[in-house]
Amino acid sequence: MILLEQEKGVYEVLEKLNIFYKRYEHVPVFTVEEIRNLDITIPGGHTKNLFLRNRKGDKHFLVIVSEDKDVDLKRLSKLIESTQLSFGSSERLNKYLKVYPGAVGAFGLINDTTNHVQVVLDSDLLEKETINFHPNVNTATVNLSVQEFRRYLSAINNPFEIIKFSSSQI
């Protein structure tokens, strides 16, 4: 198995933090729907990860929601008290998280050395036993306990906000 540098960095951080994880290798997937169609079973909460920016482009957000949620950007901007939100470009994504579209996830935060990106986390995910993210590539999925994920979030020091959403649409 050959690992790319961006993936190796994830495992180095997890091991440094003594975080137990399980890695699942698969074909490249770009959407939640594509991962559902894989011929493997990956337990736990699956996530949808959105890299967003405010109107001025001076604030960036990594929104992590349960895979079954649709995100209304106008409503979300009000919830997080931001100006109008839109998707960040692939250039911005690379600048802050050093990942490419299709590989966006919580582990990209290890590359945000200035802690610029704010995390917005769906509280429903914290009710799961385990949670899944791409390890900065879309050819694998990492499963870890929610407790370990919270420890990871605390260790990387990016600001984060946990929001309780009452319906399937944010």
Disulfide bonds with the S-S distance in Angstrom:
none
